[in-house]
């Protein structure tokens, strides 16, 4: 969503031979020259125009900056992942065009620790109000709370081919990098207040997260009872744009008492520990700007040309709309922007990163190939909401992906859907990992379900059902994903349980037709099982029983017999009325096991 205050765009610079931005995105997903156009193309065009305008305005820009940001307050879930991937795809498109570009990610680890989530010792309430980077890791595996949640996301992004330049807001603020910008905000606090007041008069959606308190004195919340009588803030400091952390206890439960414009001394009192002190804004780095001032300040400081945000950031009075005006205080202008919708999981419409218990990118990558996870995000416009289901939908998702992969192999069928596939399977620098031998996910998961064995055993069966390969490595990473999905996400009642011994009672009660079917199967079942041979026999047994040959087309009577025969085999082999495809099941079990479970019928 672009700013209504943006200057008129200038022609964008592209590598020789590329179409200019004008005309891109017009029509039904086709640009000039018939090239498919998607939301990534349009967002990249906007980012490039923003950078070109900045250069035209005299700003030194040697590259296009696409920015993302996230607060490591908890697991970086699949909803948060949209922030990272939206920026990645736009930066990657610019890189494909030969542009100098960076994906700059800000970790908002200088945000306050707000609450103790379920599963964490209640003693961690002691740290509420302190920066996330200053809160110890309760699991004692990283140096801080913030680092604990950054690490798994970094690994997941690397697996998905996402490269980004990371900066820590703790380090930026503590190093004094923003001193001049902080002083600029303080000197212009009346101007900033007029902007904020203007937006407060407009109808706005209820604020969430940082927005919930950014209009107040700061992003702080008083989560604990003060140990002394409340301190009355100076009236002219009620909406001061800067908030110090207490020098004594490290919390942001501070009330501002006085500010001297000449000396830049800021006096405050802490309602948590009763400390009273003075911080000099020009020489000491003990606090941060409030969110609605901090974000636009960074746009100018980092030279941001594109940055997305949740849909709530683009509502009247929220962060981006307010920031478009606040950024002018710092001599900049808002970056190009797209609002993205939420990503749900199994019916959850919105995820809260601080509550835990929601799936992360690392969780998804246990069962989804990196390309498929990327594809889920790139194939939809950011404003579209969607859900990710780890249940039976996974099998259908892989089927859909494989069908698209087949379509993408035909240059004549290149369209927006194929373009999304291209963006998913490789970055501008390299392709993502993929299986050398592509086996349908449903086949791999069925074999994994039936064998409940090692990857080597599954590999052996897969080779027998029509997918020859040299080693287990040829089936990766899909094989491991299928094994993990079968083990973790297929409910016990839906798992295939192979009988350990024959069902002698059922075998003894077989009707004449049933006994004939089983006898014919045992008589024609080859010693060395292959998918094609077993398929021919399984479907052919009812034909033979009706006096037909294996090559004859089935009659209506044969089709009815096939249905009854298949149910009988499932009953005798896995004690169920249905299961994996019978040829795959029989090959997976092996001839010896099948004969052992059915052999009593011949007695």
C-alpha positions in Angstrom: 0.0 0.0 0.0 1.7 3.2 -1.2 1.7 6.5 0.6 -0.6 9.2 -0.7 2.2 11.6 0.1 4.7 10.0 -2.2 6.2 12.1 -5.1 5.2 11.1 -8.6 7.3 8.0 -9.6 10.2 8.4 -12.0 11.1 5.9 -14.6 12.9 2.9 -13.1 16.4 1.8 -14.1 16.5 -1.7 -15.4 19.1 -3.9 -16.9 19.3 -3.6 -20.7 16.5 -5.5 -22.4 14.0 -5.5 -19.5 10.7 -3.9 -19.8 10.1 -0.7 -17.8 7.7 -0.6 -14.9 5.0 1.2 -17.0 2.6 -1.4 -18.2 3.7 -4.1 -15.7 0.8 -5.6 -14.0 -1.8 -4.4 -16.5 -4.2 -7.0 -17.8 -4.6 -10.4 -16.5 -1.2 -11.1 -15.0 0.8 -10.2 -18.1 3.1 -7.3 -18.7 4.7 -5.9 -21.8 6.2 -8.6 -24.0 3.8 -11.2 -22.5 5.9 -11.7 -19.3 3.8 -12.8 -16.3 3.4 -10.2 -13.6 2.7 -10.9 -10.0 2.6 -9.0 -6.7 6.4 -9.4 -6.3 7.0 -7.7 -9.7 4.8 -4.8 -8.7 6.3 -4.4 -5.2 9.9 -4.5 -6.7 8.9 -1.8 -9.2 7.7 0.4 -6.4 10.8 -0.2 -4.3 13.0 0.7 -7.3 11.0 3.8 -8.0 11.4 4.9 -4.4 15.2 4.4 -4.6 15.4 6.3 -7.9 13.4 9.2 -6.4 15.7 9.3 -3.3 18.7 9.6 -5.7 16.9 12.3 -7.6 16.4 14.1 -4.3 20.1 14.1 -3.7 20.3 11.2 -1.2 23.3 9.0 -1.5 22.0 5.6 -2.4 24.2 2.9 -3.8 21.7 0.1 -3.3 18.0 -0.6 -2.8 17.1 -1.4 0.8 14.2 -3.8 1.5 13.6 -4.0 5.2 11.8 -6.3 7.6 11.5 -6.2 11.4 10.4 -8.5 14.2 10.4 -8.6 17.9 11.9 -11.9 19.3 9.4 -12.0 22.1 8.5 -15.6 21.5 8.6 -18.3 18.8 8.8 -16.7 15.3 5.6 -18.4 14.0 4.2 -18.9 10.5 2.4 -15.6 10.8 5.6 -13.7 11.5 7.3 -15.6 8.7 5.3 -13.6 6.2 7.2 -10.5 7.2 10.5 -12.1 6.3 9.4 -13.8 3.1 7.6 -10.8 1.7 10.8 -8.8 1.9 12.9 -11.7 0.7 10.9 -12.2 -2.5 11.0 -8.5 -3.4 14.7 -8.2 -2.7 15.3 -11.4 -4.7 13.3 -10.1 -7.7 15.5 -6.9 -7.7 18.6 -9.1 -7.5 17.4 -11.1 -10.5 17.2 -7.8 -12.4 20.8 -7.1 -11.6 20.1 -4.4 -9.0 22.3 -3.9 -6.0 19.9 -4.7 -3.1 20.0 -5.7 0.5 17.4 -7.4 2.7 17.9 -5.6 6.0 16.3 -7.2 9.0 15.9 -5.4 12.3 15.6 -7.5 15.5 13.5 -5.4 17.9 15.3 -7.0 20.8 15.3 -3.6 22.7 11.5 -4.0 23.1 10.3 -4.7 26.6 9.6 -8.1 28.0 5.9 -8.0 28.4 4.7 -11.1 30.1 5.7 -14.6 31.2 4.3 -17.1 28.8 2.9 -20.5 29.8 5.6 -23.1 30.5 8.1 -20.6 31.8 8.9 -20.3 35.5 6.8 -17.6 37.2 10.0 -16.1 38.7 10.7 -14.6 35.2 8.1 -12.0 36.1 11.1 -10.3 37.7 12.2 -9.3 34.2 9.0 -7.8 32.9 9.8 -4.3 31.6 13.4 -5.1 30.7 14.7 -5.3 27.1 14.3 -8.7 25.6 18.0 -8.8 25.1 18.5 -8.4 28.8 16.2 -11.2 29.9 18.0 -14.5 30.6 17.1 -17.6 28.6 15.0 -19.8 30.9 16.1 -22.8 28.9 19.7 -21.9 29.4 20.8 -22.6 25.8 21.3 -19.0 24.6 22.7 -15.8 26.0 19.3 -14.1 26.3 15.6 -14.5 25.7 15.9 -12.7 22.4 18.7 -15.0 21.1 16.7 -18.1 22.1 14.0 -17.2 19.6 16.2 -15.8 16.9 18.4 -18.9 16.5 15.8 -21.4 15.1 14.4 -18.8 12.7 17.8 -18.1 11.3 18.3 -21.8 10.6 14.9 -22.2 9.0 15.5 -19.1 6.8 18.8 -20.5 5.7 17.2 -23.7 4.7 14.7 -21.7 2.6 17.5 -19.7 0.9 16.8 -16.4 2.6 19.8 -14.2 3.1 19.6 -11.0 5.1 21.7 -8.5 6.9 20.7 -8.5 10.5 20.9 -5.6 13.0 20.1 -5.6 16.7 18.1 -2.6 17.9 19.7 -3.1 21.3 23.1 -2.7 19.8 22.0 0.3 17.7 20.5 2.2 20.6 23.2 1.2 23.2 26.0 2.2 20.8 24.6 5.7 20.4 24.0 5.2 16.6 20.6 7.0 16.9 21.7 9.9 19.2 21.2 12.6 16.6 17.9 11.2 15.5 16.7 11.0 19.2 17.7 14.6 19.7 15.9 15.6 16.5 12.7 13.9 17.7 12.9 15.6 21.1 13.6 19.0 19.5 10.5 18.4 17.3 8.3 16.9 20.0 5.6 19.5 19.6 5.5 18.9 15.9 5.4 15.2 16.4 2.6 15.6 19.0 0.5 17.6 16.5 0.8 14.8 14.0 -0.1 12.1 16.5 -3.0 14.3 17.8 -4.3 14.7 14.3 -4.5 11.0 13.8 -6.1 10.4 17.2 -9.1 12.3 16.0 -9.6 9.8 13.2 -11.4 6.5 13.6 -8.9 3.7 14.0 -9.1 0.0 14.5 -8.1 -1.1 18.1 -4.3 -1.0 18.3 -2.4 -4.2 19.1 1.1 -5.1 20.0 3.5 -2.1 20.0 0.6 0.1 18.7 -1.4 -0.5 21.8 0.8 1.8 23.9 2.8 3.8 21.3 0.4 6.7 21.6 1.0 6.9 25.3 4.2 8.0 27.0 6.1 5.1 25.5 5.9 1.5 24.6 6.1 0.7 28.3 3.4 -1.1 30.3 3.3 -1.1 34.1 3.0 -4.8 34.8 3.9 -4.7 38.4 2.6 -2.6 41.3 4.9 0.4 42.2 6.6 0.1 45.5 5.9 3.8 46.3 3.1 6.2 45.7 2.6 7.0 42.0 4.8 9.8 40.7 3.1 12.6 38.8 4.7 13.2 35.5 5.3 16.7 34.2 2.4 17.7 32.0 4.6 18.8 29.1 6.3 15.4 29.2 3.1 13.3 29.0 3.8 12.4 25.4 7.6 12.7 25.3 8.9 10.7 22.3 11.8 9.1 24.2 11.6 6.6 27.1 14.6 5.7 29.3 15.1 2.3 30.9 15.8 2.6 34.6 19.5 2.7 35.3 19.1 0.8 38.6 16.7 -2.0 37.7 16.8 -2.0 33.9 13.0 -1.7 33.5 11.1 0.8 31.5 8.7 1.5 34.3 9.9 5.1 34.4 8.0 8.3 34.7 9.5 11.5 33.2 9.9 14.4 35.6 11.8 17.1 33.7 13.7 17.8 30.5 16.2 20.6 29.9 16.5 21.5 26.2 19.8 23.3 26.8 21.6 20.5 28.6 19.5 17.6 27.2 19.2 16.2 30.8 16.1 14.0 31.3 15.0 13.4 34.8 12.9 10.4 35.7 11.7 8.2 38.5 11.2 4.4 38.4 7.9 3.1 39.8 9.4 -0.4 40.2 12.5 0.3 42.3 12.0 3.9 43.4 15.2 5.0 41.7 15.4 8.6 40.7 18.0 9.8 38.2 19.0 11.9 35.3 20.1 10.6 31.9 21.8 12.9 29.4 20.2 12.2 26.0 23.2 13.6 24.1 25.9 11.5 25.8 24.2 8.5 27.4 22.3 5.8 25.6 19.8 4.4 28.1 16.5 4.4 26.3 14.6 4.3 23.0 12.1 6.3 21.0 8.5 5.3 21.2 7.4 3.0 18.4 5.5 5.4 16.2 8.5 7.7 16.2 11.1 4.9 16.2 9.9 3.2 13.0 9.9 6.3 10.7 13.2 7.4 12.2 14.7 4.1 11.0 13.2 4.5 7.5 15.4 7.6 7.1 18.4 6.3 9.0 18.6 3.1 7.0 17.4 4.5 3.7 14.5 2.0 3.4 12.9 1.8 0.0 10.4 -1.1 0.8 9.0 -2.5 4.0 5.8 -4.4 4.5 3.7 -4.6 7.6 0.6 -6.4 9.0 -2.7 -5.1 7.8 -3.3 -3.4 11.2 -0.3 -1.1 10.5 -2.1 0.5 7.5 -5.4 1.4 9.3 -6.2 5.0 10.1 -4.0 6.2 13.0 -1.7 3.1 13.0 2.0 2.9 12.6 2.5 3.3 8.9 -0.1 5.9 8.3 1.2 8.1 11.1 4.8 7.3 10.2 4.3 8.8 6.7 4.0 12.2 8.3 6.4 11.6 11.2 9.2 10.6 8.9 9.3 14.1 7.5 10.6 15.3 10.8 13.8 13.3 10.0 14.0 14.6 6.5 12.8 11.4 4.8 9.7 9.9 3.3 7.9 6.6 3.9 9.1 3.6 1.9 6.8 1.8 -0.5 4.6 -0.5 1.5 2.4 -3.6 1.2 0.1 -4.7 4.0 -0.1 -8.4 4.5 -2.9 -10.6 6.0 -2.5 -13.1 8.8 -1.6 -16.7 8.4 -3.6 -19.2 10.4 -3.0 -22.8 11.4 -5.7 -25.4 11.5 -8.5 -22.8 12.0 -6.5 -20.3 14.0 -7.0 -16.9 12.4 -4.3 -14.9 14.2 -1.3 -16.0 16.0 0.4 -14.3 19.0 4.1 -14.7 19.1 4.4 -14.2 22.8 1.9 -16.9 23.7 3.7 -19.8 22.3 2.1 -23.1 21.2 1.9 -22.1 17.6 3.8 -23.7 14.7 7.1 -22.1 13.5 9.0 -22.2 10.2 11.1 -25.0 11.7 8.0 -27.0 12.5 6.7 -26.6 8.9 10.1 -27.6 7.4 9.9 -30.9 9.2 7.2 -31.9 6.7 7.3 -29.4 3.9 10.1 -29.1 1.4 11.6 -25.6 1.6 10.4 -24.8 -1.9 6.8 -25.7 -1.0 6.8 -23.5 2.1 8.1 -20.6 0.1 5.4 -21.3 -2.5 2.7 -21.0 0.1 3.7 -17.4 0.7 4.6 -16.3 -2.8 1.6 -17.6 -4.7 -0.8 -15.3 -2.9 -0.9 -11.5 -2.8 0.2 -10.4 0.7 -3.2 -9.1 1.6 -4.7 -12.5 1.2 -5.1 -14.5 4.4 -4.6 -18.3 4.4 -4.1 -21.2 6.7 -1.6 -24.0 6.8 -3.0 -27.4 7.7 -0.5 -30.1 8.8 -3.2 -32.8 8.5 -4.4 -34.7 5.4 -4.2 -31.5 3.4 -0.4 -32.0 3.3 -0.8 -34.9 0.9 -3.1 -32.8 -1.4 -0.6 -29.9 -1.2 2.2 -32.1 -2.4 0.1 -33.4 -5.2 -0.8 -29.8 -6.2 2.9 -28.9 -6.1 4.0 -31.8 -8.2 1.3 -31.0 -10.8 2.6 -27.4 -11.0 6.2 -28.7 -11.3 5.2 -30.7 -14.3 3.4 -27.7 -15.8 6.4 -25.5 -15.1 8.6 -27.8 -17.3 6.7 -26.6 -20.4 7.8 -23.1 -21.5 4.5 -22.7 -23.4 2.6 -22.8 -20.1 4.5 -20.1 -18.3 2.0 -17.9 -16.4 1.7 -16.3 -13.0 1.3 -19.7 -11.3 4.5 -20.9 -13.0 6.3 -17.7 -12.0 5.4 -18.4 -8.4 6.9 -21.8 -8.8 10.1 -20.3 -10.3 10.4 -18.0 -7.3 9.8 -20.9 -4.9 12.4 -23.3 -6.3 15.3 -21.0 -6.5 16.7 -17.7 -5.5 18.6 -15.3 -7.7 21.8 -17.0 -6.5 21.0 -20.7 -6.4 18.4 -23.4 -6.6 16.9 -24.9 -3.4 17.5 -28.5 -2.4 15.2 -31.0 -4.1 14.9 -34.7 -4.5 16.9 -36.2 -7.4 14.1 -38.8 -7.8 10.7 -37.4 -7.3 8.3 -39.8 -5.6 4.7 -38.8 -4.8 4.4 -37.8 -1.2 1.4 -40.0 -0.7 3.4 -43.0 -1.9 6.3 -42.2 0.4 4.0 -41.6 3.4 2.1 -44.8 2.7 5.2 -46.9 2.6 6.5 -45.1 5.7 3.2 -45.9 7.4 3.2 -49.6 6.4 6.8 -50.4 7.0 7.3 -48.2 10.1 10.9 -49.0 9.3 14.2 -47.4 8.4 14.8 -45.0 5.5 16.8 -47.9 3.8 13.8 -50.2 4.0 11.4 -47.5 2.6 14.0 -46.8 -0.1 14.0 -50.5 -1.1 10.2 -50.6 -1.3 10.0 -47.4 -3.3 12.4 -48.8 -5.8 10.1 -51.8 -6.2 7.0 -49.7 -6.8 8.3 -47.9 -9.9 10.8 -45.4 -8.7 14.3 -46.7 -9.2 17.2 -44.8 -7.6 20.8 -45.3 -6.6 20.6 -44.4 -2.9 18.4 -43.1 -0.1 20.0 -39.6 -0.8 18.2 -39.5 -4.1 14.9 -39.4 -2.2 15.8 -36.6 0.1 14.6 -34.2 1.4 11.1 -35.5 0.6 11.6 -38.9 2.2 12.5 -37.4 5.6 9.5 -35.1 5.4 7.2 -38.0 4.6 8.5 -40.1 7.5 8.2 -37.2 9.9 4.7 -36.3 8.8 3.6 -40.0 9.1 5.1 -40.3 12.6 3.9 -37.0 14.0 0.8 -35.8 12.2 -1.2 -39.0 11.2 -3.6 -39.8 14.0 -3.2 -43.2 15.6 -6.7 -44.2 14.5 -5.7 -43.4 10.9 -2.4 -45.3 10.9 -2.0 -48.6 9.1 -1.4 -51.5 11.5 -0.3 -54.6 9.8 -1.5 -57.8 11.3 1.1 -59.8 13.1 -0.7 -63.2 12.7 -3.4 -64.4 10.3 -7.1 -63.8 11.1 -7.9 -67.5 11.3 -11.5 -66.9 12.3 -12.2 -64.7 9.2 -10.2 -67.0 6.9 -12.3 -69.9 8.1 -15.5 -68.1 7.4 -14.7 -67.1 3.8 -17.5 -67.5 1.3 -17.0 -69.4 -1.9 -16.2 -66.3 -4.0 -13.9 -64.9 -1.3 -12.0 -68.1 -1.0 -11.6 -68.3 -4.8 -10.3 -64.7 -4.9 -7.7 -65.4 -2.2 -6.6 -68.6 -3.8 -6.2 -66.9 -7.2 -4.2 -64.1 -5.7 -1.8 -66.6 -4.0 -1.5 -68.5 -7.2 -0.6 -65.6 -9.4 1.4 -63.5 -6.9 5.0 -63.3 -8.2 7.9 -64.2 -5.9 9.6 -60.8 -6.6 7.0 -58.1 -6.3 6.9 -55.0 -8.5 4.3 -52.4 -8.5 3.1 -53.1 -12.1 2.9 -56.8 -11.7 1.1 -56.6 -8.4 -1.4 -54.1 -9.7 -2.2 -56.3 -12.7 -2.8 -59.3 -10.4 -4.8 -57.5 -7.7 -7.1 -55.9 -10.2 -7.2 -59.1 -12.3 -8.2 -61.6 -9.7 -12.0 -60.8 -10.0 -11.6 -61.0 -13.8 -10.1 -64.5 -13.6 -12.9 -65.5 -11.2 -15.4 -64.5 -13.8 -13.7 -66.4 -16.6 -12.0 -63.4 -18.2 -8.3 -62.8 -18.9 -6.1 -60.3 -17.1 -6.1 -58.1 -20.2 -9.9 -57.9 -20.5 -11.8 -54.8 -19.6 -13.7 -55.2 -16.3 -17.5 -55.6 -16.5 -19.9 -54.1 -14.1 -19.9 -57.4 -12.2 -16.1 -57.4 -12.1 -16.0 -53.9 -10.8 -18.4 -54.8 -7.9 -16.2 -57.9 -7.2 -13.1 -55.7 -7.2 -14.5 -53.4 -4.5 -15.5 -56.4 -2.3 -12.1 -58.1 -2.9 -10.2 -55.0 -1.9 -12.1 -54.6 1.3 -11.5 -58.3 2.1 -7.7 -57.9 1.5 -7.6 -54.8 3.8 -9.5 -56.8 6.5 -7.0 -59.7 6.2 -3.8 -57.7 6.0 -4.3 -54.6 8.1 -7.6 -55.2 10.0 -9.4 -52.3 8.4 -11.8 -51.6 5.5 -9.4 -49.3 3.8 -5.7 -48.2 3.8 -2.8 -47.4 1.4 -3.2 -48.4 -2.2 -3.3 -52.2 -2.3 -0.4 -52.7 -4.8 1.8 -50.4 -2.7 0.7 -52.1 0.5 1.4 -55.6 -0.8 4.8 -54.6 -2.2 5.7 -53.0 1.1 4.7 -56.1 3.0 6.6 -58.4 0.7 5.4 -61.8 -0.8 6.4 -63.8 2.3 4.4 -61.7 4.7 1.3 -61.6 2.4 1.4 -65.4 2.0 1.7 -65.8 5.7 -1.4 -63.7 6.4 -3.4 -65.2 3.6 -2.0 -68.8 3.5 -4.5 -70.3 5.9 -7.2 -69.7 3.3 -5.6 -72.4 1.1 -5.7 -75.0 3.8 
